[in-house]
Amino acid sequence: MDISLPKEQMSLSIVILNHLPAKLLQPTLKSAAFAKEIIIIQDTNSKHLPPKTTRNVKVFSKPLHSFAAQRNFALKMASQPWVLFLDSDEVISKKLQNQIKRALETT
């Protein structure tokens, strides 16, 4: 899994609560590459292995006891001042990436 990173990354952590196979997560990860940090919380109850990481992707394996507990754990792992939760099957369009970048530049 090779995701090239933009030169200027935004002070944003993108969190993905994942239960999908790594191959199906590829489009989501590519669309999130503009963020400084991508955090994947891999459900250990899932039979799928977490994806191999690149330099801005951190993977944590945690059993799913509750959705809220997964999100709260992810927030604790995030190192950036802004956090965006993304479903494992979502893709951030270029238009939305630009809107997020503009919003972060003005804050």
C-alpha positions in Angstrom: 0.0 0.0 0.0 1.9 3.0 -1.2 0.1 6.3 -0.7 2.0 9.4 -1.9 1.7 12.3 0.4 1.1 15.9 -0.6 4.0 18.3 0.2 1.7 20.4 2.4 -0.3 18.3 4.8 -3.1 19.8 6.9 -3.1 19.8 10.7 -5.8 17.2 10.5 -6.2 13.7 11.9 -8.6 11.5 9.9 -10.0 8.6 11.9 -11.3 5.4 10.2 -13.0 2.8 12.3 -12.4 -0.3 10.1 -13.6 -3.8 9.7 -13.0 -4.1 5.9 -10.1 -6.0 4.2 -7.1 -3.8 3.5 -7.6 -4.0 -0.2 -11.1 -2.4 0.1 -9.7 0.4 2.3 -7.3 1.6 -0.5 -9.6 4.3 -2.0 -10.5 5.7 1.4 -6.8 5.9 2.4 -5.8 7.6 -0.9 -8.5 10.2 -0.5 -7.4 10.9 3.0 -3.7 11.3 2.2 -3.8 15.1 2.4 -4.2 14.8 6.2 -1.1 14.9 8.4 -2.3 11.8 10.2 -4.6 8.9 9.4 -5.6 6.7 12.3 -7.2 3.3 11.7 -8.9 1.6 14.5 -9.1 -2.0 13.4 -11.9 -4.1 14.9 -10.1 -7.2 16.4 -13.4 -9.0 16.1 -13.1 -8.7 12.3 -11.5 -11.6 10.5 -9.6 -9.2 8.2 -6.0 -8.1 8.9 -5.3 -4.4 9.2 -3.6 -2.7 6.3 0.2 -2.3 6.2 1.0 1.3 7.2 2.7 4.1 5.5 4.4 7.0 7.2 1.3 9.0 8.1 -0.9 6.0 8.9 -1.2 4.6 12.4 -3.1 1.4 13.0 -4.5 0.3 16.4 -6.3 -2.9 17.0 -9.1 -2.8 19.5 -12.0 -5.1 20.2 -15.3 -3.5 19.4 -17.3 -3.2 22.6 -19.2 -0.1 21.6 -19.1 2.4 18.8 -18.7 5.2 21.3 -15.7 3.5 22.9 -14.0 3.1 19.5 -14.5 6.7 18.7 -13.3 7.9 22.1 -10.2 5.7 21.9 -9.5 7.2 18.4 -9.8 10.7 19.7 -7.2 9.9 22.4 -4.8 8.6 19.7 -5.2 11.7 17.4 -2.3 14.1 17.6 -3.7 16.9 15.4 -6.0 19.8 16.6 -8.7 18.8 14.0 -10.2 15.4 13.7 -12.4 14.1 10.9 -14.2 10.7 11.2 -14.5 8.8 8.0 -16.3 5.6 7.3 -14.1 2.8 5.9 -16.0 2.8 2.6 -16.1 6.6 2.1 -13.9 8.6 -0.3 -13.2 12.3 0.1 -13.7 14.0 -3.2 -11.2 16.5 -4.5 -13.9 19.2 -4.1 -14.4 18.3 -0.4 -10.6 18.1 0.2 -10.2 21.6 -1.1 -13.1 22.8 1.1 -11.5 21.2 4.2 -8.1 22.7 3.3 -9.6 26.2 2.9 -11.5 25.8 6.2 -8.3 24.8 8.1 -6.2 27.5 6.5 -8.7 30.2 7.9 -8.7 28.8 11.4 
